[in-house]
Amino acid sequence: MHVIAPDGKLLGRIRISDHCTNLAWGEADWRSLYITTYHSVFRTRVNVPGIAVW
């Protein structure tokens, strides 16, 4: 997965072992990123929190 800034600059990569099928933010601080693949679910902590989309 690529981490892209709003201006289009590549900030980093999150390496996973399979193709990403979906992702979601979680935890009270929104800094846990849950990533699903065809066979697994991963959680990683990130430096910048996600935002609610509802």
Secondary structure, 3 states (H helix, E strand, C coil): CEEECCCCCEEEECCCCCCEEEEEEECCCCCEEEEEECCCEEEEECCCCCCCCC
